[in-house]
Amino acid sequence: MIFDSLYSVEAIRMTSGRQISDFVHLDDVVSFYVYAINNMHLLRDGGDYHLGTGKGMSLRDIAQVIENISDKKTNIEWGALEYRATDVMRAIAPIYKLEKE
């Protein structure tokens, strides 16, 4: 939606954009799977492994990054929509297990 707003004539209606998420690149996800396959002996503890950066960014932060990279202004009406009861407001990967290995 944020990227789409760069080319939208009408403003994209969004929440206030304060949700915090841990964004990862697809290449990092693939690298993790390769690591996991090659190091299965290290991962046999049966625990959960969370893939992420351990740092969060708000949707507004992401919009700013997209604007800086594209040199275009997003066309977003921040706060036009209310948050839903099911919206996740903070999702940052606890990566401490991966940092130890």
Buried (B, 14 or more C-beta within 10 A) or exposed (E): EBEEBBEEEEEBEBBBBBBBBBBBEEEEEEEBEEBEEEEEEEBEEEEEBBBBBEEBBBBBBBBBEBBEEEEEEBBBEBEEEEEEEEEEEEEBBEBEBBEEE
